[in-house]
Amino acid sequence: MTLELAPGERWYCVQTLPRREDAAAAQLTAQGFRVFLPRLLRTVRHARRLRTVRRPAFPSYLFVALDLGRHRWRAVNGTRGVARLVMADERPAPAPHGVVETLLDLVDVAGLSRFDVGLCEGQAVRVLSGPLAEAIGRLLRCDSGDRVRVLLEIMGGEICATLPRSALAAA
């Protein structure tokens, strides 16, 4: 299913129930709606173990393409896993032009959003995955490959770390 908009369609934001983004996306797709759920890799700590998992980039939110004059958009609110369409004045509020399209451009071949595109030296960054997940720092150097050098602020001090570029996002 293509994620390009047809004439008259816009992207709309859907709020899902907590941790039900995948179920809501599957149900909406089964109803014939085109859905975009941006994902990224996150490191999860549980019982002293680290796991890297695919998680929604925006917890409890996804996007659906709708033509309000043609689609049965009220059916979205009755879908399992959906809390509601984001509304304004009794009608769904469209996402601003270009926002979802930019997010779509950041998706790689594995279906993951790459928020590291366009990072520049000196920029504040946040580590998304790995043992240093959620640490904040400053990008020192971008190497020729997929590695970057980051100065991280951890426990009141600063340490230098070399990380994969895909493990970072702008802070």
Rosetta silent file (secondary structure, phi, psi, omega in degrees, C-alpha in Angstrom):
SEQUENCE: MTLELAPGERWYCVQTLPRREDAAAAQLTAQGFRVFLPRLLRTVRHARRLRTVRRPAFPSYLFVALDLGRHRWRAVNGTRGVARLVMADERPAPAPHGVVETLLDLVDVAGLSRFDVGLCEGQAVRVLSGPLAEAIGRLLRCDSGDRVRVLLEIMGGEICATLPRSALAAA
SCORE:     score description
SCORE:     0.000 S_00000001
   1 L     0.000  127.659 -178.589    0.000    0.000    0.000 S_00000001
   2 L   -78.561  150.176  179.895    1.481    3.362   -1.042 S_00000001
   3 L  -105.962   12.669  175.201    1.742    6.228    1.400 S_00000001
   4 L   -80.922  142.669 -177.166    1.491    8.994   -1.202 S_00000001
   5 L   -77.254  138.439  173.240   -1.581   11.155   -0.882 S_00000001
   6 L   -83.857  163.210  177.525   -4.305   10.993   -3.510 S_00000001
   7 L   -55.524  132.418  179.453   -5.999   14.230   -4.642 S_00000001
   8 L    89.933   -9.478 -178.932   -8.140   15.609   -1.816 S_00000001
   9 L   -90.677  153.757  173.734   -6.413   13.610    0.910 S_00000001
  10 E  -139.085  161.791  173.920   -4.546   14.973    3.930 S_00000001
  11 E   -88.451  135.702  178.301   -2.717   13.353    6.815 S_00000001
  12 E  -124.844  148.675 -178.067   -4.564   13.336   10.140 S_00000001
  13 E   -92.711  133.138  178.739   -3.251   12.482   13.590 S_00000001
  14 E  -116.505  126.499  174.223   -4.835    9.615   15.525 S_00000001
  15 E   -89.012  129.425 -179.856   -4.365    9.262   19.267 S_00000001
  16 E  -103.433  168.680  171.557   -4.198    5.610   20.294 S_00000001
  17 L   -68.846  154.977 -178.266   -4.682    3.911   23.612 S_00000001
  18 L   -55.093  130.429  178.573   -1.403    3.547   25.551 S_00000001
  19 L    58.374   27.825  179.381    0.925    0.956   23.944 S_00000001
  20 L  -119.593   21.117 -177.667   -1.747    0.035   21.359 S_00000001
  21 H   -60.804  -44.898 -178.586   -0.231    1.750   18.312 S_00000001
  22 H   -64.452  -43.209  179.971    0.456   -1.517   16.456 S_00000001
  23 H   -65.106  -42.323  179.150   -3.020   -2.902   17.102 S_00000001
  24 H   -64.040  -43.290  178.949   -4.670    0.360   16.042 S_00000001
  25 H   -61.882  -42.312  179.395   -2.560    0.521   12.862 S_00000001
  26 H   -64.669  -42.604  179.952   -3.453   -3.085   11.990 S_00000001
  27 H   -66.226  -42.707  178.909   -7.175   -2.495   12.575 S_00000001
  28 H   -65.012  -39.771  177.677   -7.207    0.723   10.528 S_00000001
  29 H   -64.112  -40.382  178.383   -5.319   -0.984    7.697 S_00000001
  30 H   -63.168  -26.457  177.649   -7.802   -3.862    7.764 S_00000001
  31 L   -84.986   -1.925  178.078  -10.582   -1.283    7.283 S_00000001
  32 L    96.773    4.820  177.475   -8.843    0.054    4.172 S_00000001
  33 L   -82.792  148.492  174.233   -7.249    3.181    5.658 S_00000001
  34 E   -93.627  124.482 -170.988   -3.655    4.076    4.812 S_00000001
  35 E  -121.369  142.115  173.011   -1.660    4.387    8.022 S_00000001
  36 E  -124.937  118.379  178.140    1.811    5.701    8.824 S_00000001
  37 L  -120.244   95.952  179.942    3.335    4.714   12.163 S_00000001
  38 L   -63.300  134.510 -178.984    6.882    6.119   12.438 S_00000001
  39 E  -128.195  156.498  172.440    9.181    3.730   14.315 S_00000001
  40 E  -146.955  167.699  178.244   12.713    3.785   15.622 S_00000001
  41 E   -85.792  132.572  177.766   15.037    1.499   17.536 S_00000001
  42 E  -128.272  148.487  173.307   15.076    1.990   21.299 S_00000001
  43 E   -95.442  127.793 -177.314   17.043    0.280   24.005 S_00000001
  44 E  -113.487  131.236  176.424   14.812   -1.058   26.760 S_00000001
  45 E  -102.124  127.469  177.207   16.086   -1.936   30.214 S_00000001
  46 E  -153.221  127.474  178.012   14.228   -4.653   32.078 S_00000001
  47 L    52.523   47.753  177.607   15.439   -6.950   34.839 S_00000001
  48 L    63.235   18.686  178.678   19.065   -5.785   34.389 S_00000001
  49 E  -120.886  147.309  177.101   18.989   -6.694   30.705 S_00000001
  50 E  -109.079  133.262  175.300   19.175   -4.445   27.672 S_00000001
  51 E  -132.317  141.829  174.580   17.177   -5.169   24.527 S_00000001
  52 E  -100.540  122.120 -175.895   16.942   -3.139   21.350 S_00000001
  53 E  -130.921  158.745  174.542   13.367   -3.079   20.070 S_00000001
  54 E   -83.281  125.225 -179.459   11.327   -1.267   17.431 S_00000001
  55 E  -131.362  155.959  175.790    9.113    1.332   19.114 S_00000001
  56 E   -62.222  139.270  177.923    6.819    4.095   17.884 S_00000001
  57 L   -67.645  -32.704  179.795    8.659    7.387   17.421 S_00000001
  58 L  -123.486   91.674 -176.725    5.634    9.196   18.887 S_00000001
  59 L   -54.125  134.951  178.782    4.079    7.017   21.618 S_00000001
  60 L    72.102   17.635  177.229    0.257    6.868   21.451 S_00000001
  61 E  -140.174  146.940  171.258    0.081    8.565   18.027 S_00000001
  62 E  -148.314  174.732 -177.575   -0.030    7.547   14.390 S_00000001
  63 E  -120.888  144.729  178.354   -1.115    9.164   11.129 S_00000001
  64 E  -132.114  138.863  178.682   -3.932    8.232    8.745 S_00000001
  65 E   -88.838  125.404 -177.569   -4.564    9.533    5.219 S_00000001
  66 E  -138.358  147.080  165.253   -8.158   10.731    4.769 S_00000001
  67 L  -113.037  106.723 -172.176  -10.341   12.608    2.327 S_00000001
  68 L   -60.471  -26.670  178.924  -13.072   13.896    4.659 S_00000001
  69 L   -81.139  -17.917 -174.553  -15.564   14.172    1.796 S_00000001
  70 L  -113.568  -38.359 -176.405  -14.976   10.615    0.577 S_00000001
  71 L   -88.904  153.524  175.112  -13.872    8.457    3.505 S_00000001
  72 L   -84.596   76.747 -172.581  -15.947    7.322    6.460 S_00000001
  73 L   -68.910  -21.997  178.752  -13.660    9.105    8.903 S_00000001
  74 H   -67.273  -22.025  178.106  -15.966    8.618   11.902 S_00000001
  75 H   -65.827  -23.474  179.462  -15.169    4.912   11.735 S_00000001
  76 H   -61.398  -42.929 -178.882  -11.623    5.739   12.878 S_00000001
  77 H   -64.790  -24.536  179.874  -12.902    6.713   16.360 S_00000001
  78 L   -93.205    7.445 -177.010  -14.665    3.352   16.713 S_00000001
  79 L   -82.183  139.894  179.211  -11.593    1.315   15.823 S_00000001
  80 L   -60.940  129.992 -179.776  -10.063   -1.020   18.404 S_00000001
  81 L    94.643  -13.185 -178.905   -6.921    0.545   19.875 S_00000001
  82 E   -95.179  132.314  173.446   -7.879    4.107   18.859 S_00000001
  83 E   -84.361  -48.963  179.755   -8.678    6.705   21.512 S_00000001
  84 E  -177.184  158.526  165.869   -9.731    9.418   19.028 S_00000001
  85 E   -76.393  143.622  176.473   -8.888   11.425   15.965 S_00000001
  86 L   -73.049  121.332 -171.030   -7.330   14.759   16.881 S_00000001
  87 E  -113.313  159.963  172.129  -10.214   17.195   16.291 S_00000001
  88 E  -148.973  117.694  178.615  -10.818   20.920   15.841 S_00000001
  89 L    56.612   53.439  174.095  -14.349   22.328   15.701 S_00000001
  90 L    70.071    5.241 -179.954  -16.188   19.022   15.295 S_00000001
  91 E  -134.205  152.262  176.440  -13.936   17.896   12.413 S_00000001
  92 E   -59.649  139.107  179.231  -10.574   16.146   12.285 S_00000001
  93 L   -92.749  120.485 -179.550   -7.661   18.595   12.303 S_00000001
  94 E   -70.456  150.581  173.391   -5.190   17.890    9.478 S_00000001
  95 L   -67.236  146.418  178.458   -1.483   17.710   10.215 S_00000001
  96 L   -56.174  143.801  179.301    0.342   20.814    8.955 S_00000001
  97 L   -53.998  132.582  174.635    1.477   20.525    5.326 S_00000001
  98 L    92.680  -18.837 -176.710    4.901   18.936    5.028 S_00000001
  99 H   -67.836  -55.796 -178.791    5.202   17.483    8.530 S_00000001
 100 H   -68.160  -36.478  178.587    4.211   13.891    7.740 S_00000001
 101 H   -61.097  -39.692  176.522    5.841   14.110    4.319 S_00000001
 102 H   -65.375  -42.190  177.427    9.140   15.043    6.020 S_00000001
 103 H   -62.107  -39.528  177.898    8.743   12.126    8.433 S_00000001
 104 H   -63.468  -37.252  178.836    8.110    9.801    5.471 S_00000001
 105 H   -66.312  -23.001 -178.363   11.320   11.033    3.822 S_00000001
 106 L   -87.107   -0.209 -178.610   13.273   10.037    6.949 S_00000001
 107 E   -83.265  131.170  179.674   12.198    6.364    6.755 S_00000001
 108 L   -90.398 -175.961 -176.511   14.954    3.964    5.659 S_00000001
 109 L   -66.767  -22.588  178.139   14.637    0.664    3.764 S_00000001
 110 L   -84.126   -1.040  179.471   14.121   -1.236    7.044 S_00000001
 111 L    85.017   13.674 -179.359   11.061    0.921    7.804 S_00000001
 112 L  -102.697  143.310  176.775   12.737    2.864   10.629 S_00000001
 113 E   -76.949  130.188 -178.839   12.701    6.637   10.989 S_00000001
 114 L  -107.602   89.386 -179.423   16.223    8.054   10.760 S_00000001
 115 L   -78.764   -0.975  179.199   16.194   11.253   12.788 S_00000001
 116 L   -83.671   -6.790  179.246   19.982   11.416   12.536 S_00000001
 117 L   -64.887  129.474  177.763   19.811   12.794    8.985 S_00000001
 118 L    86.578    9.305  176.466   21.182   16.321    8.917 S_00000001
 119 L   -67.615  143.174  179.397   23.026   16.203   12.238 S_00000001
 120 L  -131.157  156.523 -177.955   25.915   18.675   12.363 S_00000001
 121 L   -60.532  138.854 -178.940   28.913   19.105   14.611 S_00000001
 122 L    91.646  -10.132 -177.257   28.263   21.090   17.782 S_00000001
 123 L   -77.221  146.230  174.284   24.570   20.176   17.816 S_00000001
 124 E   -74.473  133.823 -177.184   22.862   18.885   20.983 S_00000001
 125 E  -133.502  160.056  175.686   21.922   15.211   20.588 S_00000001
 126 E  -124.126  136.831  178.680   20.148   12.465   22.524 S_00000001
 127 E   -81.667  127.648 -176.738   21.201    8.806   22.419 S_00000001
 128 L   -93.442  -33.111 -175.340   18.276    6.613   21.332 S_00000001
 129 L  -142.799  166.287 -178.697   19.674    3.105   21.729 S_00000001
 130 L    97.175 -178.046 -177.301   22.510    1.160   23.300 S_00000001
 131 L   -66.753  -17.797  179.152   23.826    1.164   26.862 S_00000001
 132 L  -100.648   20.511 -177.275   23.920    4.982   26.899 S_00000001
 133 L   -53.272  138.937  178.945   20.273    5.348   25.850 S_00000001
 134 L    77.821   -0.136  176.507   18.598    8.637   26.881 S_00000001
 135 L   -73.669  145.783  179.360   21.933   10.374   27.559 S_00000001
 136 E  -108.793  141.878  179.562   22.203   13.963   26.302 S_00000001
 137 E  -161.131 -163.748 -179.110   25.355   15.361   24.784 S_00000001
 138 E  -127.223  134.565 -179.703   27.002   17.361   22.036 S_00000001
 139 E   -73.821  117.568 -178.645   28.089   16.023   18.646 S_00000001
 140 E   -89.838  -46.913 -174.273   31.852   16.503   18.384 S_00000001
 141 E  -153.358  139.030  173.470   32.752   14.849   15.094 S_00000001
 142 E  -101.903  116.478  177.993   31.134   12.921   12.252 S_00000001
 143 L   -77.608  170.304 -176.633   33.498   10.266   10.917 S_00000001
 144 L   -66.056  -28.996  179.643   33.496    9.216    7.277 S_00000001
 145 L   -87.249 -143.036 -178.443   31.578    6.029    8.049 S_00000001
 146 L   -97.916   18.113 -177.021   28.479    5.559   10.142 S_00000001
 147 E  -107.341  150.212  176.493   30.223    6.504   13.408 S_00000001
 148 E  -134.840  155.666  176.566   30.131    9.774   15.355 S_00000001
 149 E  -107.500  126.930 -174.038   32.033   11.112   18.334 S_00000001
 150 E  -128.631  138.450  172.823   29.812   12.528   21.083 S_00000001
 151 E   -97.432  109.727 -174.803   30.573   14.328   24.349 S_00000001
 152 E  -100.765  143.654  175.543   27.956   12.987   26.787 S_00000001
 153 E   -97.540  106.880 -177.347   26.861   14.477   30.104 S_00000001
 154 E  -131.222  126.514  176.418   26.584   11.569   32.517 S_00000001
 155 L    49.518   47.514  175.281   26.347   11.734   36.335 S_00000001
 156 L    80.031   -0.582  178.924   27.651   15.283   36.572 S_00000001
 157 E  -126.445  179.573  179.452   30.644   14.649   34.298 S_00000001
 158 E  -123.895  137.290  176.025   31.420   14.469   30.620 S_00000001
 159 E  -132.705  149.905  175.720   32.700   11.483   28.672 S_00000001
 160 E   -92.997  139.383  178.216   33.540   11.011   25.010 S_00000001
 161 E  -140.839  145.413  173.665   31.906    8.113   23.208 S_00000001
 162 E  -104.228  121.953 -173.829   31.983    6.792   19.659 S_00000001
 163 E  -130.534  160.442  171.230   28.513    5.678   18.615 S_00000001
 164 E   -68.094  140.264 -179.218   26.655    4.628   15.475 S_00000001
 165 H   -56.802  -35.778 -177.634   25.063    7.659   13.804 S_00000001
 166 H   -68.872  -12.415  179.398   21.679    5.892   13.774 S_00000001
 167 H   -85.211    1.373 -176.163   21.705    5.793   17.604 S_00000001
 168 E  -116.519  155.356  170.767   21.345    9.601   17.782 S_00000001
 169 E  -142.731  154.921  176.354   18.612   12.170   17.324 S_00000001
 170 E   -62.012  137.732 -178.795   18.662   15.934   17.676 S_00000001
 171 L   -88.597    0.000    0.000   17.881   16.916   21.268 S_00000001
